[in-house]
Amino acid sequence: MEHLTLTQLYSKSHNRLAKIIYFFLYAIVLICIYGLTLGESGPVIDFFVDLFFAIIIFEAIRRAFYYIATGTITPKK
C-alpha cells in the first residue's frame, strides 16, 4: 500500500482547516500555560513542566492524525 504524502494530505480543504484549528488551539494552550504560571509570578519550573506536557500531548495528537489519514506516523513531504 502506498502511503499519502503531506502534500496530498493537505490538498483537501478540511485537512487544511484541521491544521489551522490545531495550531490555533496549540497557541491558546501555550498562552494559558504562560498566564497561569509565569503571569502570576509562579516558579519557572512549573512553566517548563506544563510546556513539556503540552508539547507531548499535541505531538501525540498530530501523529495520531497522520496515522489515521496517511497510514504512517511520519509521512513524507
Chimera marker file (.cmm) of the C-alpha trace (Angstrom):
<marker_set name="trace">
<marker id="1" x="0.000" y="0.000" z="0.000" r="1" g="1" b="0" radius="0.5"/>
<marker id="2" x="1.373" y="3.388" z="-0.974" r="1" g="1" b="0" radius="0.5"/>
<marker id="3" x="1.173" y="5.992" z="1.761" r="1" g="1" b="0" radius="0.5"/>
<marker id="4" x="-0.066" y="9.534" z="1.177" r="1" g="1" b="0" radius="0.5"/>
<marker id="5" x="2.404" y="12.402" z="1.297" r="1" g="1" b="0" radius="0.5"/>
<marker id="6" x="1.846" y="15.604" z="3.251" r="1" g="1" b="0" radius="0.5"/>
<marker id="7" x="1.224" y="17.499" z="0.009" r="1" g="1" b="0" radius="0.5"/>
<marker id="8" x="-1.546" y="15.086" z="-0.943" r="1" g="1" b="0" radius="0.5"/>
<marker id="9" x="-2.946" y="15.152" z="2.579" r="1" g="1" b="0" radius="0.5"/>
<marker id="10" x="-3.195" y="18.940" z="2.795" r="1" g="1" b="0" radius="0.5"/>
<marker id="11" x="-4.575" y="19.293" z="-0.721" r="1" g="1" b="0" radius="0.5"/>
<marker id="12" x="-8.031" y="18.741" z="0.801" r="1" g="1" b="0" radius="0.5"/>
<marker id="13" x="-9.598" y="21.787" z="2.408" r="1" g="1" b="0" radius="0.5"/>
<marker id="14" x="-10.933" y="20.011" z="5.507" r="1" g="1" b="0" radius="0.5"/>
<marker id="15" x="-7.424" y="18.750" z="6.333" r="1" g="1" b="0" radius="0.5"/>
<marker id="16" x="-6.016" y="22.272" z="5.957" r="1" g="1" b="0" radius="0.5"/>
<marker id="17" x="-8.781" y="23.551" z="8.241" r="1" g="1" b="0" radius="0.5"/>
<marker id="18" x="-7.903" y="20.866" z="10.798" r="1" g="1" b="0" radius="0.5"/>
<marker id="19" x="-4.262" y="22.008" z="10.695" r="1" g="1" b="0" radius="0.5"/>
<marker id="20" x="-5.276" y="25.639" z="11.267" r="1" g="1" b="0" radius="0.5"/>
<marker id="21" x="-7.520" y="24.660" z="14.191" r="1" g="1" b="0" radius="0.5"/>
<marker id="22" x="-4.689" y="22.528" z="15.623" r="1" g="1" b="0" radius="0.5"/>
<marker id="23" x="-2.238" y="25.446" z="15.592" r="1" g="1" b="0" radius="0.5"/>
<marker id="24" x="-4.876" y="27.844" z="16.966" r="1" g="1" b="0" radius="0.5"/>
<marker id="25" x="-5.609" y="25.527" z="19.918" r="1" g="1" b="0" radius="0.5"/>
<marker id="26" x="-1.874" y="24.996" z="20.445" r="1" g="1" b="0" radius="0.5"/>
<marker id="27" x="-1.363" y="28.773" z="20.701" r="1" g="1" b="0" radius="0.5"/>
<marker id="28" x="-4.276" y="29.151" z="23.135" r="1" g="1" b="0" radius="0.5"/>
<marker id="29" x="-2.905" y="26.393" z="25.370" r="1" g="1" b="0" radius="0.5"/>
<marker id="30" x="0.567" y="27.954" z="25.382" r="1" g="1" b="0" radius="0.5"/>
<marker id="31" x="-0.864" y="31.374" z="26.249" r="1" g="1" b="0" radius="0.5"/>
<marker id="32" x="-2.918" y="29.840" z="29.068" r="1" g="1" b="0" radius="0.5"/>
<marker id="33" x="0.115" y="27.989" z="30.421" r="1" g="1" b="0" radius="0.5"/>
<marker id="34" x="2.113" y="31.212" z="30.365" r="1" g="1" b="0" radius="0.5"/>
<marker id="35" x="-0.677" y="33.171" z="32.034" r="1" g="1" b="0" radius="0.5"/>
<marker id="36" x="-1.279" y="30.611" z="34.758" r="1" g="1" b="0" radius="0.5"/>
<marker id="37" x="2.361" y="30.004" z="35.661" r="1" g="1" b="0" radius="0.5"/>
<marker id="38" x="4.562" y="32.985" z="34.864" r="1" g="1" b="0" radius="0.5"/>
<marker id="39" x="1.821" y="35.596" z="34.767" r="1" g="1" b="0" radius="0.5"/>
<marker id="40" x="1.187" y="35.131" z="38.468" r="1" g="1" b="0" radius="0.5"/>
<marker id="41" x="4.902" y="35.125" z="39.329" r="1" g="1" b="0" radius="0.5"/>
<marker id="42" x="4.873" y="31.379" z="39.784" r="1" g="1" b="0" radius="0.5"/>
<marker id="43" x="8.013" y="29.277" z="39.726" r="1" g="1" b="0" radius="0.5"/>
<marker id="44" x="9.656" y="28.990" z="36.317" r="1" g="1" b="0" radius="0.5"/>
<marker id="45" x="9.954" y="25.205" z="36.634" r="1" g="1" b="0" radius="0.5"/>
<marker id="46" x="6.150" y="24.926" z="36.615" r="1" g="1" b="0" radius="0.5"/>
<marker id="47" x="6.087" y="26.689" z="33.256" r="1" g="1" b="0" radius="0.5"/>
<marker id="48" x="8.581" y="24.287" z="31.722" r="1" g="1" b="0" radius="0.5"/>
<marker id="49" x="6.885" y="21.191" z="33.143" r="1" g="1" b="0" radius="0.5"/>
<marker id="50" x="3.498" y="22.313" z="31.811" r="1" g="1" b="0" radius="0.5"/>
<marker id="51" x="5.054" y="23.271" z="28.480" r="1" g="1" b="0" radius="0.5"/>
<marker id="52" x="6.712" y="19.849" z="28.221" r="1" g="1" b="0" radius="0.5"/>
<marker id="53" x="3.411" y="18.048" z="28.807" r="1" g="1" b="0" radius="0.5"/>
<marker id="54" x="1.577" y="20.278" z="26.327" r="1" g="1" b="0" radius="0.5"/>
<marker id="55" x="4.184" y="19.586" z="23.640" r="1" g="1" b="0" radius="0.5"/>
<marker id="56" x="3.946" y="15.839" z="24.222" r="1" g="1" b="0" radius="0.5"/>
<marker id="57" x="0.141" y="15.856" z="24.076" r="1" g="1" b="0" radius="0.5"/>
<marker id="58" x="-0.059" y="17.989" z="20.934" r="1" g="1" b="0" radius="0.5"/>
<marker id="59" x="2.648" y="15.958" z="19.210" r="1" g="1" b="0" radius="0.5"/>
<marker id="60" x="0.707" y="12.761" z="20.020" r="1" g="1" b="0" radius="0.5"/>
<marker id="61" x="-2.463" y="14.308" z="18.559" r="1" g="1" b="0" radius="0.5"/>
<marker id="62" x="-0.588" y="15.314" z="15.392" r="1" g="1" b="0" radius="0.5"/>
<marker id="63" x="0.963" y="11.861" z="14.985" r="1" g="1" b="0" radius="0.5"/>
<marker id="64" x="-2.424" y="10.204" z="15.533" r="1" g="1" b="0" radius="0.5"/>
<marker id="65" x="-3.942" y="12.389" z="12.801" r="1" g="1" b="0" radius="0.5"/>
<marker id="66" x="-1.110" y="11.472" z="10.432" r="1" g="1" b="0" radius="0.5"/>
<marker id="67" x="-1.526" y="7.777" z="11.196" r="1" g="1" b="0" radius="0.5"/>
<marker id="68" x="-5.287" y="7.867" z="10.644" r="1" g="1" b="0" radius="0.5"/>
<marker id="69" x="-5.081" y="9.957" z="7.463" r="1" g="1" b="0" radius="0.5"/>
<marker id="70" x="-1.963" y="8.548" z="5.798" r="1" g="1" b="0" radius="0.5"/>
<marker id="71" x="-1.376" y="5.152" z="7.366" r="1" g="1" b="0" radius="0.5"/>
<marker id="72" x="2.055" y="6.097" z="8.711" r="1" g="1" b="0" radius="0.5"/>
<marker id="73" x="3.247" y="8.104" z="11.686" r="1" g="1" b="0" radius="0.5"/>
<marker id="74" x="5.880" y="10.101" z="9.778" r="1" g="1" b="0" radius="0.5"/>
<marker id="75" x="4.605" y="10.861" z="6.268" r="1" g="1" b="0" radius="0.5"/>
<marker id="76" x="6.894" y="12.115" z="3.519" r="1" g="1" b="0" radius="0.5"/>
<marker id="77" x="6.622" y="15.639" z="2.183" r="1" g="1" b="0" radius="0.5"/>
<link id1="1" id2="2" r="1" g="1" b="0" radius="0.2"/>
<link id1="2" id2="3" r="1" g="1" b="0" radius="0.2"/>
<link id1="3" id2="4" r="1" g="1" b="0" radius="0.2"/>
<link id1="4" id2="5" r="1" g="1" b="0" radius="0.2"/>
<link id1="5" id2="6" r="1" g="1" b="0" radius="0.2"/>
<link id1="6" id2="7" r="1" g="1" b="0" radius="0.2"/>
<link id1="7" id2="8" r="1" g="1" b="0" radius="0.2"/>
<link id1="8" id2="9" r="1" g="1" b="0" radius="0.2"/>
<link id1="9" id2="10" r="1" g="1" b="0" radius="0.2"/>
<link id1="10" id2="11" r="1" g="1" b="0" radius="0.2"/>
<link id1="11" id2="12" r="1" g="1" b="0" radius="0.2"/>
<link id1="12" id2="13" r="1" g="1" b="0" radius="0.2"/>
<link id1="13" id2="14" r="1" g="1" b="0" radius="0.2"/>
<link id1="14" id2="15" r="1" g="1" b="0" radius="0.2"/>
<link id1="15" id2="16" r="1" g="1" b="0" radius="0.2"/>
<link id1="16" id2="17" r="1" g="1" b="0" radius="0.2"/>
<link id1="17" id2="18" r="1" g="1" b="0" radius="0.2"/>
<link id1="18" id2="19" r="1" g="1" b="0" radius="0.2"/>
<link id1="19" id2="20" r="1" g="1" b="0" radius="0.2"/>
<link id1="20" id2="21" r="1" g="1" b="0" radius="0.2"/>
<link id1="21" id2="22" r="1" g="1" b="0" radius="0.2"/>
<link id1="22" id2="23" r="1" g="1" b="0" radius="0.2"/>
<link id1="23" id2="24" r="1" g="1" b="0" radius="0.2"/>
<link id1="24" id2="25" r="1" g="1" b="0" radius="0.2"/>
<link id1="25" id2="26" r="1" g="1" b="0" radius="0.2"/>
<link id1="26" id2="27" r="1" g="1" b="0" radius="0.2"/>
<link id1="27" id2="28" r="1" g="1" b="0" radius="0.2"/>
<link id1="28" id2="29" r="1" g="1" b="0" radius="0.2"/>
<link id1="29" id2="30" r="1" g="1" b="0" radius="0.2"/>
<link id1="30" id2="31" r="1" g="1" b="0" radius="0.2"/>
<link id1="31" id2="32" r="1" g="1" b="0" radius="0.2"/>
<link id1="32" id2="33" r="1" g="1" b="0" radius="0.2"/>
<link id1="33" id2="34" r="1" g="1" b="0" radius="0.2"/>
<link id1="34" id2="35" r="1" g="1" b="0" radius="0.2"/>
<link id1="35" id2="36" r="1" g="1" b="0" radius="0.2"/>
<link id1="36" id2="37" r="1" g="1" b="0" radius="0.2"/>
<link id1="37" id2="38" r="1" g="1" b="0" radius="0.2"/>
<link id1="38" id2="39" r="1" g="1" b="0" radius="0.2"/>
<link id1="39" id2="40" r="1" g="1" b="0" radius="0.2"/>
<link id1="40" id2="41" r="1" g="1" b="0" radius="0.2"/>
<link id1="41" id2="42" r="1" g="1" b="0" radius="0.2"/>
<link id1="42" id2="43" r="1" g="1" b="0" radius="0.2"/>
<link id1="43" id2="44" r="1" g="1" b="0" radius="0.2"/>
<link id1="44" id2="45" r="1" g="1" b="0" radius="0.2"/>
<link id1="45" id2="46" r="1" g="1" b="0" radius="0.2"/>
<link id1="46" id2="47" r="1" g="1" b="0" radius="0.2"/>
<link id1="47" id2="48" r="1" g="1" b="0" radius="0.2"/>
<link id1="48" id2="49" r="1" g="1" b="0" radius="0.2"/>
<link id1="49" id2="50" r="1" g="1" b="0" radius="0.2"/>
<link id1="50" id2="51" r="1" g="1" b="0" radius="0.2"/>
<link id1="51" id2="52" r="1" g="1" b="0" radius="0.2"/>
<link id1="52" id2="53" r="1" g="1" b="0" radius="0.2"/>
<link id1="53" id2="54" r="1" g="1" b="0" radius="0.2"/>
<link id1="54" id2="55" r="1" g="1" b="0" radius="0.2"/>
<link id1="55" id2="56" r="1" g="1" b="0" radius="0.2"/>
<link id1="56" id2="57" r="1" g="1" b="0" radius="0.2"/>
<link id1="57" id2="58" r="1" g="1" b="0" radius="0.2"/>
<link id1="58" id2="59" r="1" g="1" b="0" radius="0.2"/>
<link id1="59" id2="60" r="1" g="1" b="0" radius="0.2"/>
<link id1="60" id2="61" r="1" g="1" b="0" radius="0.2"/>
<link id1="61" id2="62" r="1" g="1" b="0" radius="0.2"/>
<link id1="62" id2="63" r="1" g="1" b="0" radius="0.2"/>
<link id1="63" id2="64" r="1" g="1" b="0" radius="0.2"/>
<link id1="64" id2="65" r="1" g="1" b="0" radius="0.2"/>
<link id1="65" id2="66" r="1" g="1" b="0" radius="0.2"/>
<link id1="66" id2="67" r="1" g="1" b="0" radius="0.2"/>
<link id1="67" id2="68" r="1" g="1" b="0" radius="0.2"/>
<link id1="68" id2="69" r="1" g="1" b="0" radius="0.2"/>
<link id1="69" id2="70" r="1" g="1" b="0" radius="0.2"/>
<link id1="70" id2="71" r="1" g="1" b="0" radius="0.2"/>
<link id1="71" id2="72" r="1" g="1" b="0" radius="0.2"/>
<link id1="72" id2="73" r="1" g="1" b="0" radius="0.2"/>
<link id1="73" id2="74" r="1" g="1" b="0" radius="0.2"/>
<link id1="74" id2="75" r="1" g="1" b="0" radius="0.2"/>
<link id1="75" id2="76" r="1" g="1" b="0" radius="0.2"/>
<link id1="76" id2="77" r="1" g="1" b="0" radius="0.2"/>
</marker_set>
